[in-house]
């Protein structure tokens, strides 16, 4: 009886693991199947480097460079916010905070990660955007800067959590050796601990970038929806995710517009896939290095 239970459990876990792989392969196949027909209408070069996105015009224009530029703008701005906040929070929680402070701050950071993205978007649209419009005397508050600010706050818990895990894997002997040769806490932190956890912190940054570039509801609500190449971070923009969410419901199935949106989704998938592969590669090298060091 026990052997049958073990076989059943093993079989269930195996099916679950391969089901995830099957879903991933299915998603990739559907993306390629629905995206490739658009390249019969527009060349890949014109699609990627074209500066006009007017899919309902006559004739339609399928240049997604403004969408790519918008995604890069808001993601870069989000990184400028979430990396210092996330890494700084992880360093403080792991190295400097007392037990009571850690018990208070860590749940707060985890709560930020559990808040639905639409709540962030609603807060940004109703509170943050009008405030920035008045404070900075902007024509409109729904801009790339507003989006970067909200996305940065959203990605901070991801960066903080993974960075803290990386810091926890640094051997205690590293700290003791640093203190033994006369280094103070700040020198130990900046010269020993951070470099030792550098690969794990890099992984946290990459995954935070993936979190920002793949977000949909927040950018749809606060980015402004203007499909132009931004000249300033205070311009309204339309990132790739916002374009897909806003237009897919109105694109006739099988139309060139429909296939163009799937092509955007395919490019976004490939970008996030590369980021996650890079994070996994860095993480494995980090774990191998620590294992050899121990």
C-alpha positions as CSV (number, residue, x, y, z in Angstrom):
1,X,0.0,0.0,0.0
2,X,2.8,2.4,0.9
3,X,4.6,1.7,-2.4
4,X,1.4,2.4,-4.3
5,X,0.9,5.7,-2.6
6,X,4.5,6.7,-3.3
7,X,4.1,5.7,-7.0
8,X,0.8,7.7,-7.2
9,X,2.4,10.8,-5.6
10,X,5.4,10.5,-7.9
11,X,3.1,10.2,-10.9
12,X,1.1,13.3,-9.8
13,X,4.2,15.4,-9.3
14,X,5.6,14.3,-12.7
15,X,2.4,15.2,-14.5
16,X,2.3,18.5,-12.7
17,X,5.9,19.3,-13.7
18,X,5.4,18.3,-17.4
19,X,2.1,20.1,-17.5
20,X,3.9,23.4,-16.8
21,X,6.3,22.6,-19.7
22,X,3.3,21.7,-22.0
23,X,1.6,25.0,-21.2
24,X,4.7,27.0,-22.0
25,X,5.2,25.2,-25.3
26,X,1.6,25.7,-26.1
27,X,1.8,29.5,-25.4
28,X,4.9,29.8,-27.6
29,X,3.3,27.9,-30.5
30,X,0.2,30.0,-30.4
31,X,2.2,33.2,-30.3
32,X,4.3,32.2,-33.3
33,X,1.2,30.9,-35.2
34,X,-0.8,34.1,-34.7
35,X,2.2,36.6,-35.0
36,X,3.9,35.4,-38.1
37,X,1.1,36.3,-40.6
38,X,1.6,40.0,-40.0
39,X,5.0,39.8,-41.6
40,X,3.3,39.1,-44.9
41,X,2.0,42.7,-44.7
42,X,5.0,44.4,-43.2
43,X,8.7,43.4,-43.0
44,X,10.2,42.6,-39.7
45,X,12.5,45.6,-40.0
46,X,9.7,48.0,-40.7
47,X,7.7,46.5,-37.9
48,X,10.4,46.8,-35.3
49,X,11.9,50.2,-36.5
50,X,8.8,51.9,-37.8
51,X,7.8,55.1,-35.9
52,X,4.1,55.1,-36.7
53,X,1.6,52.9,-35.0
54,X,-1.8,53.5,-36.7
55,X,-3.2,49.9,-37.1
56,X,-6.7,51.1,-38.1
57,X,-5.6,53.7,-40.7
58,X,-6.0,53.1,-44.5
59,X,-3.4,51.8,-45.2
60,X,-2.5,50.7,-41.7
61,X,0.9,51.4,-40.2
62,X,2.5,48.9,-38.0
63,X,5.6,50.5,-36.6
64,X,6.1,49.5,-32.9
65,X,9.3,51.5,-32.2
66,X,7.3,54.0,-30.1
67,X,5.8,51.1,-28.1
68,X,9.3,49.6,-27.5
69,X,10.8,53.0,-26.6
70,X,7.9,53.6,-24.1
71,X,8.5,50.2,-22.5
72,X,12.2,50.9,-22.2
73,X,11.6,54.4,-20.8
74,X,9.2,53.3,-18.0
75,X,11.2,50.2,-17.2
76,X,14.5,52.2,-16.9
77,X,12.7,54.8,-14.7
78,X,11.3,52.0,-12.5
79,X,14.7,50.5,-12.1
80,X,16.1,53.8,-10.8
81,X,13.5,53.6,-8.1
82,X,13.2,49.9,-7.2
83,X,16.9,49.0,-7.2
84,X,18.0,51.5,-4.5
85,X,14.9,51.0,-2.5
86,X,14.9,47.2,-2.9
87,X,18.6,46.5,-2.3
88,X,18.7,49.2,0.4
89,X,15.8,47.6,2.2
90,X,17.4,44.1,1.9
91,X,20.7,45.4,3.3
92,X,19.0,47.2,6.2
93,X,16.7,44.2,7.1
94,X,19.5,41.7,7.0
95,X,22.5,43.6,8.3
96,X,21.3,46.6,10.4
97,X,17.8,46.2,11.6
98,X,17.0,44.8,15.1
99,X,14.6,41.9,15.6
100,X,11.6,44.1,16.3
101,X,12.3,46.3,13.3
102,X,12.7,43.3,11.1
103,X,9.5,41.8,12.4
104,X,7.6,45.0,11.5
105,X,9.3,45.9,8.2
106,X,9.5,42.6,6.5
107,X,5.7,41.9,6.5
108,X,5.1,45.5,5.2
109,X,7.3,44.8,2.2
110,X,5.6,41.5,1.6
111,X,2.2,43.2,1.8
112,X,3.3,45.5,-1.0
113,X,4.0,42.5,-3.2
114,X,0.5,41.1,-2.5
115,X,-1.4,44.3,-3.6
116,X,-3.1,43.7,-7.0
117,X,-1.6,45.7,-9.8
118,X,-5.0,47.3,-10.6
119,X,-5.0,48.9,-7.1
120,X,-1.6,50.5,-7.9
121,X,-2.9,51.7,-11.2
122,X,-6.1,53.1,-9.7
123,X,-4.1,54.9,-6.9
124,X,-1.7,56.3,-9.5
125,X,-4.4,57.5,-11.8
126,X,-6.6,59.1,-9.0
127,X,-4.0,60.3,-6.5
128,X,-0.4,60.4,-7.9
129,X,-1.1,61.7,-11.4
130,X,-3.2,64.7,-10.4
131,X,-0.6,65.5,-7.6
132,X,2.3,65.4,-10.1
133,X,0.3,67.5,-12.6
134,X,-0.2,70.2,-10.0
135,X,3.2,70.0,-8.4
136,X,5.2,70.0,-11.7
137,X,2.8,72.1,-13.7
138,X,2.3,69.5,-16.4
139,X,-0.3,69.5,-19.1
140,X,-1.3,66.0,-18.0
141,X,-0.3,63.8,-15.1
142,X,-0.5,60.5,-16.9
143,X,3.1,60.3,-18.1
144,X,6.1,58.0,-18.3
145,X,7.3,59.5,-15.1
146,X,4.1,58.6,-13.2
147,X,4.3,55.1,-14.7
148,X,7.9,54.6,-13.7
149,X,7.1,55.8,-10.1
150,X,4.3,53.3,-9.7
151,X,6.1,50.4,-11.3
152,X,9.2,51.2,-9.2
153,X,7.1,50.8,-6.0
154,X,5.5,47.6,-7.4
155,X,8.9,46.0,-8.2
156,X,10.6,47.0,-4.9
157,X,9.3,44.0,-2.9
158,X,10.6,41.5,-5.6
159,X,14.0,43.1,-5.6
160,X,14.1,43.3,-1.8
161,X,13.0,39.7,-1.2
162,X,15.5,38.1,-3.7
163,X,18.3,40.4,-2.6
164,X,17.8,39.5,1.0
165,X,17.9,35.8,0.1
166,X,21.2,36.4,-1.6
167,X,22.6,38.2,1.5
168,X,21.5,35.3,3.7
169,X,23.6,32.9,1.7
170,X,26.8,34.8,2.3
171,X,28.8,32.7,4.8
172,X,29.1,34.1,8.3
173,X,32.8,33.5,8.1
174,X,33.1,36.3,5.6
175,X,31.8,38.8,8.2
176,X,33.9,37.4,11.0
177,X,37.1,37.5,8.9
178,X,36.4,41.1,7.9
179,X,35.9,42.1,11.5
180,X,39.0,40.2,12.5
181,X,41.2,42.3,10.3
182,X,39.9,45.5,11.7
183,X,37.1,46.5,9.3
184,X,34.1,48.3,10.6
185,X,30.5,47.4,9.8
186,X,30.3,49.8,6.8
187,X,33.5,48.5,5.3
188,X,32.4,44.9,5.8
189,X,29.0,45.7,4.2
190,X,30.4,47.5,1.1
191,X,33.7,45.6,0.5
192,X,32.8,42.1,1.5
193,X,29.1,41.3,1.8
194,X,27.7,43.2,-1.2
195,X,30.4,41.8,-3.6
196,X,29.9,38.3,-2.2
197,X,26.2,38.6,-2.9
198,X,26.6,40.4,-6.1
199,X,25.3,37.7,-8.4
200,X,22.2,37.2,-6.3
201,X,21.6,41.0,-6.2
202,X,22.0,41.1,-10.0
203,X,19.4,38.3,-10.3
204,X,17.1,40.4,-8.1
205,X,17.6,43.4,-10.4
206,X,16.9,41.4,-13.6
207,X,13.7,39.9,-12.1
208,X,12.6,43.3,-11.0
209,X,13.1,44.5,-14.6
210,X,11.0,41.6,-15.9
211,X,8.3,42.5,-13.4
212,X,8.3,46.1,-14.6
213,X,8.4,45.5,-18.3
214,X,5.7,42.9,-18.2
215,X,3.2,44.8,-16.1
216,X,-0.1,45.6,-17.9
217,X,-2.9,47.1,-15.8
218,X,-0.8,49.8,-14.2
219,X,0.7,51.1,-17.4
220,X,-2.7,50.9,-19.1
221,X,-4.2,53.2,-16.5
222,X,-1.4,55.7,-15.8
223,X,0.9,55.9,-18.9
224,X,-1.3,58.2,-21.0
225,X,-1.8,56.0,-24.0
226,X,0.0,58.1,-26.6
227,X,1.8,55.9,-29.2
228,X,4.7,58.3,-29.9
229,X,8.4,58.2,-29.2
230,X,8.8,60.1,-26.0
231,X,11.1,63.1,-25.9
232,X,10.8,63.5,-22.2
233,X,9.9,61.3,-19.2
234,X,7.0,63.7,-18.7
235,X,5.4,62.8,-22.0
236,X,2.4,60.4,-22.1
237,X,3.4,57.0,-23.6
238,X,2.0,53.7,-24.6
239,X,4.1,50.7,-23.7
240,X,3.7,47.3,-25.4
241,X,1.6,45.8,-22.7
242,X,-0.8,48.7,-22.7
243,X,-1.2,48.5,-26.5
244,X,-2.1,44.8,-26.3
245,X,-4.6,45.3,-23.5
246,X,-6.2,48.4,-25.0
247,X,-6.6,47.2,-28.6
248,X,-7.0,43.4,-28.5
249,X,-10.7,43.7,-27.7
250,X,-11.4,45.8,-30.7
251,X,-9.2,44.0,-33.3
252,X,-11.2,41.7,-35.5
253,X,-10.0,38.1,-35.2
254,X,-7.7,37.2,-38.1
255,X,-7.1,40.8,-39.2
256,X,-3.7,42.3,-39.7
257,X,-4.2,44.4,-36.5
258,X,-5.0,41.2,-34.6
259,X,-1.8,39.5,-35.8
260,X,0.3,42.6,-35.2
261,X,-0.8,42.6,-31.5
262,X,0.2,39.0,-31.2
263,X,3.6,39.9,-32.8
264,X,4.0,42.6,-30.0
265,X,3.2,39.9,-27.5
266,X,5.8,37.6,-29.0
267,X,8.5,40.2,-28.8
268,X,7.5,41.0,-25.2
269,X,7.6,37.3,-24.4
270,X,11.1,37.0,-25.9
271,X,12.4,40.0,-24.0
272,X,11.1,38.7,-20.6
273,X,12.3,35.2,-21.5
274,X,15.8,36.5,-22.1
275,X,15.7,38.4,-18.8
276,X,14.6,35.3,-16.8
277,X,17.2,33.0,-18.5
278,X,19.9,35.5,-17.6
279,X,18.6,35.7,-14.0
280,X,18.6,31.8,-13.8
281,X,22.1,31.6,-15.2
282,X,23.5,34.2,-12.8
283,X,21.7,32.5,-9.9
284,X,23.2,29.1,-10.7
285,X,26.7,30.5,-11.0
286,X,26.1,32.2,-7.7
287,X,25.0,29.0,-6.0
288,X,27.9,27.0,-7.5
289,X,30.3,29.6,-6.3
290,X,29.0,29.6,-2.8
291,X,29.0,25.8,-2.8
292,X,32.6,25.7,-3.8
293,X,33.4,28.5,-1.3
294,X,31.9,26.4,1.6
